[in-house]
């Protein structure tokens, strides 16, 4: 995922901020689910 610099966030419109927040949230959830699945697979072995 691309790194967001401070200027990008400061200058983003309200709609862009909403989209950025949603993307960050989805990315965090995706990574969290990957960790949970990896732990589940490890326990299954």
C-alpha positions in Angstrom: 0.0 0.0 0.0 1.3 3.4 -0.8 2.4 5.6 2.0 0.3 8.7 2.7 2.3 11.7 3.6 1.0 14.4 5.9 0.5 17.0 3.1 -1.7 14.6 1.2 -3.9 14.1 4.3 -4.0 17.8 5.1 -5.0 18.9 1.6 -7.5 16.1 1.0 -11.1 17.1 0.5 -13.7 15.8 3.0 -14.7 13.0 0.5 -11.1 12.1 -0.1 -10.5 11.8 3.7 -13.5 9.5 4.0 -12.2 7.3 1.2 -8.7 7.3 2.7 -10.1 6.3 6.1 -12.2 3.5 4.5 -9.2 2.1 2.6 -7.0 2.2 5.8 -9.7 0.5 7.8 -10.2 -2.2 5.2 -6.5 -2.8 5.0 -6.2 -3.2 8.7 -9.2 -5.7 8.7 -7.6 -7.6 5.9 -4.3 -7.9 7.7 -6.0 -8.9 10.9 -8.0 -11.6 9.1 -4.7 -12.9 7.5 -3.1 -13.2 11.0 -6.2 -15.0 12.4 -6.3 -17.4 9.5 -2.5 -18.1 9.8 -2.9 -18.8 13.5 -5.9 -21.2 12.7 -3.8 -23.1 10.1 -0.9 -23.4 12.6 -3.2 -24.8 15.3 -4.7 -27.3 12.8 -1.3 -28.8 12.0 
